[in-house]
Amino acid sequence: MPFGNIWTCNQCGYSIRTAGYFKFYIKNGNRKRFAHPIPSEADKNYVASGYSREGYCPQCRQIKDVVVAEFEPRKEFEAACDICGEKLLDNLENINCSKCGKGMFKEEARWMS
């Protein structure tokens, strides 16, 4: 079940979200998320599947959607930025705002779907 957080800057009000784990499949070379909560008919013919998550890269200062596990064959990956290789964060409490650089992110909302 995916979970997520919305993080908002305490100075400028800019918001971003981190979320995951999302089950995905690969079809025609493209990664797509399964329909939630029940896969659709289109979701059933796929080549590979696994989990992805959306995390924050502290160096690039962006949210990245990365693969963290593949099912066949079973492989697990550290959630790392595909550009700089930095470990992605899902907890942004007291991280400097990527927009204004003056404020800090605070958790505004949390959910599980």
Secondary structure, 3 states (H helix, E strand, C coil): CCEEEEEEECCCCCEEEEEEEEEEEEECCEEEECCCCCCCCHHHCCCEEEEEEEEEECCCCEEEEEEEEECCCCEECCCECCCCCCECECCCCCCECCCCCCCEEEEEEEEEC
